[in-house]
Amino acid sequence: MAAPRRDTRGIVDAPELFTRVRFRRRTPAVPLRPYVEHYWLIDWDLSEPYATHVVPHPCVNLVLQRYADRPAFGEVAGVGLELFSQKLVGRGRVCGVQFRPGGFRPFAPERPVTDWTDRRLPLATVFGGIDVAPAASGAAATVLGPDDEDARVAALDAVLTPLLRAEPRILAQADLAMGLADRIRTDRTIRRVADFARAEGLSVRALQRLFAGYVGVSPKWVLLRYRVHEALERAASDAEVDWPALAAELGYSDQAHLIRDVTATVGVPPTAYAR
């Protein structure tokens, strides 16, 4: 299994954020790697408040967090549909689990992933009262407590491993959903959901049902979100973006459609975002 990805897609103004916080990605235990993209660890100690912004990936996250003004707590964050913002003040720590698109359902197999989309819920609510080893009420304190980073990673492994309990049918469907979502992410030739479904031997409806149950958003949404990620990364790294050419490269019919999607996602046109 590959090491955690190193790109910063989705993080708005990543260089500025990394001057304010200590950010790392870590690899989970071997049995978890087919379903978990990576762990992400953040610590900060700020003299002034700072707001961070993220354009979410089509992923579910399990987030254990401690802020200066409240006790440690944990929650499941479903796929976010809008720009996510978080104000960081004083000292704090977050340990997160980013599941692969399609990879969360084996940990909570009783309900479709759309039930969590655009919601942030306590661990016990999502996992149905199951002992989260340690129990959901104590997981945040147990994971966030050690200053040693390896100990935090080991604690995350201990929380997650007992939750991977889905039956073979669920695991097989999750594998299929993860593979299809990854193809959308990596294959630039995919432009239309109908063509993609046909190439994979599925009806559009079957593909939509699979994504609703295992990814939490539609295949069209996933396709558009990855296009926006690419456009934002290009805007942040290239001072002279050829927007008509980029729109064509990403499969848009014209530049206006690309600009509209970016603006709807981050609240400003791509040229303003680049500035």
Salt bridges, closest charged atoms under 4 A:
ASP7 OD1 - ARG5 NH1 2.78
GLU16 OE2 - ARG20 NH2 2.65
GLU37 OE1 - ARG100 NH1 3.68
ASP43 OD1 - ARG24 NH2 2.90
ASP43 OD2 - ARG93 NE 2.48
ASP43 OD1 - ARG152 NH1 3.21
ASP45 OD2 - ARG91 NE 3.91
GLU75 OE2 - ARG120 NH2 2.72
GLU110 OE2 - ARG165 NH2 3.10
ASP115 OD2 - ARG111 NE 2.87
ASP147 OD1 - ARG93 NH2 3.17
GLU149 OE1 - ARG22 NH2 3.57
GLU149 OE1 - ARG24 NE 2.91
GLU149 OE2 - ARG26 NH1 2.85
ASP150 OD1 - ARG26 NH2 2.83
GLU167 OE2 - ARG169 NE 3.18
ASP182 OD1 - ARG185 NH2 2.67
ASP187 OD2 - ARG183 NH2 2.83
ASP195 OD1 - ARG192 NH1 3.16
ASP195 OD1 - ARG198 NH1 3.00
GLU200 OE2 - ARG183 NH1 2.11
GLU230 OE1 - ARG9 NH2 2.46
GLU230 OE2 - ARG188 NH2 2.93
GLU230 OE2 - ARG234 NH2 2.78
GLU233 OE1 - ARG9 NE 2.70
GLU249 OE2 - ARG188 NH1 2.75
GLU249 OE2 - ARG234 NH2 3.16
ASP254 OD1 - HIS257 ND1 2.60
